[in-house]
């Protein structure tokens, strides 16, 4: 199951970036599971990683290598997350980087490893040693290999996820293209969300990290209720400079907002694609909270609603069960609450006015408001000026099927 | 679905307490939905209520009345929670108390109201006015009416929940008996958990509240991952003094620990009965965390595991998916974590040793450990001396069925 349209067909390649894909047989032998992304010399890469206390070996190694210098090659595998694998897992992650570096005549610290798949199983090195040469041979700059890569990093994803934007910097068009994988939402499943975004603009490290931080807050950090629960979450933003535009050296560069908007747009497309393809998803909910006392309260209330199994099962049924929404909000509100200031809309339908059911509300109108595949739930708290939102999906039988049966 | 044995048949009535039940037709007309619990003069009652920011009208009124004096009559209804009902709901709750008080020739402040059922729908007064006289006529002290009451307060509960203990104070036997309702667990469903425990011991208000607070911490607060999410949660402990034992006046009374143990035993039976009858439950999990840095971390980690949909769906499948357990724990751990000190047991089977899969572990042994209806999951963190636990249940198709279809 998945909600809404699939990804657009008009994916643009990014000058300077080459991608290669192969079936290395890391866990299964019948599909592509190994991806290389090559960046040209002079590229800059920013990254954000999971904040889970259990970080996978590749996350540690990638963070280490990013401190040592700028990456030239990303190695991405599915099948095993290489998480909770101890010293052996660290050694494998380093050995994968070394093997890829040898092929490309790079320093191992110029290679970043990324893994996704089952937690706790050892990641075997042999499939990498066998598969990396073919993957390296496959490196191509065209959009078709972007699609191959987007397909290869899927695990329980039912759809490939990719997005592009083009933006003019000083009149010169630059491209932003990214791919992502991720299908769990409530707690990201397995291990878990990976996204790789690139641009051919030239951007220095500091403004690149600033762009990524801003884009992440408004996109990926708005879909994952438990943003820090995965062991392998990673998002990179690489700038190759191959468009030939003058480098953006600082966060105050007047061209930065346009590029940031393009990056945010790609990240938003990818983040929404993850929710729409959420495990078992049949409905996309935008949980908006307005009139909160402060920013923390706004996002806390939105998350409490978004993670409530009662709200999510009601959404699956198309049930306008507003009592559950208010109760979930109440669980996240501290101190005295003046409910006579609270309004709730499902889509355009005002369901609650002043803390009680709106006198003009009917169950028929509520059911109609919940019927679409995409529904906006908007809660006005009347406590202040802060607002925030979370994108989430419903909780269906299929979610239980996927997660009760995945390993068997 | 429900896990393990039902409640014991040997329920003891409590001297001084009378119960009455009737079908008042509050929401449906085919079953008992109104209960009176009468306490003799001189009784003392302690209570704890939901900490949800959206507290139902009866919770407000009960708290108000408890401040005004000691209750003599509890009025409990199913069908409607009288939550998110604004001023009208408050008026109805007060009117219910007034109607009951008139019958029993009491002050309205001597009556406590309790409601459970759907949130947001108005609670009609007429069924109370019509049904209270028959309910009052039905008041009896025998154990049979305790069972009638336990049956009448059910909503989605598939089982009645009641428990008794007898304990000697100064050689005199006193009884502790309680009833409860509640079937949701993750977020308590509808609205939600009600429990009424009584004893014929004589206990002053202060030590009674101390007994209740201690018992609650170790029982009801260990089953509800989101202990504060319901709008109507209430637990009362009433002491009638009808056993004729000397009153317990202070928390240092040497007889208090024995009575506290009996109350805790009744509360534990009722709390576990709620988890075993959790919506769609097929498996009871005791999530134990040891070696935590401090008490807060211990319970936070246990709750993170207990509320993880991935852990709960794996438990439904009997899948020893230990990677999900570690990832959920990791989401709740702050700062540096030395995973080489972490061990995990499923039942008696050591699955993880030093942060990685135990070399002697097999999937067959793990599956066998997960097979029973009741499984202990024990995570040693190696960070300190604190320990805690949470009782929870699995997440099954039936959970989705119940919550996606309840209102329709």
Interface residues (C-beta under 8 A of the other chain):
Chain A: X52 X53 X54 X55 X81 X83 X84 X85 X86 X88 X89 X118 X119 X120 X121 X184 X186 X187 X189 X191 X226 X228 X229 X230 X231 X308 X309 X310 X313 X314 X316 X317 X319 X321 X322 X323 X324 X326 X327 X328 X329 X330 X331 X332 X333 X334 X335 X337 X339 X340 X352 X354 X355 X356 X357 X395 X396 X397 X399 X400 X401 X403 X404 X405 X407 X408
Chain B: X52 X53 X54 X55 X81 X83 X84 X85 X86 X88 X89 X118 X119 X120 X121 X184 X186 X187 X189 X191 X226 X228 X229 X230 X231 X308 X309 X310 X313 X314 X316 X317 X319 X321 X322 X323 X324 X326 X327 X328 X329 X330 X331 X332 X333 X334 X335 X337 X339 X340 X352 X354 X355 X356 X357 X395 X396 X397 X399 X400 X401 X403 X404 X405 X407 X408
